[in-house]
Amino acid sequence: MKIAVVGGGPAGLYLSILLKRQDPSHEIVVYERNAAGSTYGWGVTYWAGLLDKLRAGDPESAAAVADASVTWTDGLAIVRDERTVHRGDAGFGIGRRRMLGLLADRAGELGVEVVYEHPVDGPDAPELADANLVVAADGVHSALREAHPDHYGSAFATGGNPYIWLGTTKVFDSFSFAFKETAHGWIWCYAYGFSGERSTCVVECAPATWTGLGLDTMAEADCLALLEKLFHDLLDGHELIGRDRGAEPAQWLRFRTLTTRVWHRGRTVLLGDAAHTTHYSIGAGTTLALEDALALAEALRDRPGDPASLDAALAAYGRRRRAALVSAQSAARLSARWYENLPRYMALAPDRMFALLGQRHSPLLPYVPPQLYYRVDRAVGRLESLRRLKRWLGPRVARAVHRA
């Protein structure tokens, strides 16, 4: 097939790798509107389960991504001025620019053509005319999707809290949080390393705090200076890095959650953020986009190239991924709501607040008093530990009795 991939993000590049490995005779071109290496976003996170899937899809690119990643197991929270640490599962961070470079190199090795500084502004673009398959991997603002929004059933929900995506020269060895109370309310950040020199730092607050501190109109340089002062104990004197906007206001955003009802139209199929977004606080955006690519490649494996077979494959891919996304989208909604209701949890002792931060995906938590929820959760945890101990001891005691 002739395949045109519109968008050179992780999903588009990885899909091109998978499809070229499945059938080297595919002619695949990836069109990216930005220059090579010009991406913004600092680092991305993922978990060990994704690496297992990437190794099955393409061991070479998986090894390159793993080698370029940093890892952590602990979670650190600074609440007001008190530190608390929780142990957790291994997480990974990698620079977004680094990941894109590795995937582009691997795609080029396999014979994929990656064209930079080449925007494709709609489904009627001449570059797409003779393609058997068009992949819309052009992000949340997808021009290909928005040409037919009613068909795809695109819907957006905008979050209440403003946030800003920053970098820092502080290299974190744990996934770190800081919650600071100001005269205008709470402001908080989460930070994680993605290389030996840089980390990502996302700052969020309620609208009243944002305007009360003057962050809505403050020049970027002044904004960064204020945030460095607020989070001085987390940053240890290191600087925050923005977009170098100088006297212009810093680029605060409100997260837009995208859902779509249908994922393909004829020969065009949606991938990654062009099809869905999930709130950044669950750190799953890149993982879900790469899982989309794996699912689409699998749906297209060994399918004849005729339009009817292609339509069936694309429909099956959409059904499968929409079903798989239900739990992640629910977790993302609950996570965003937890932060939007942050004052509800801040009267707890820091270690208890941090424990409930880890429980923010629970659909019960918004409806149960936080102190009560914490006590019940701890009790259930102890009971489950006892159940596991009994399951472990049972066969051993039985064998000992039998031998006696």
Disulfide bonds with the S-S distance in Angstrom:
none
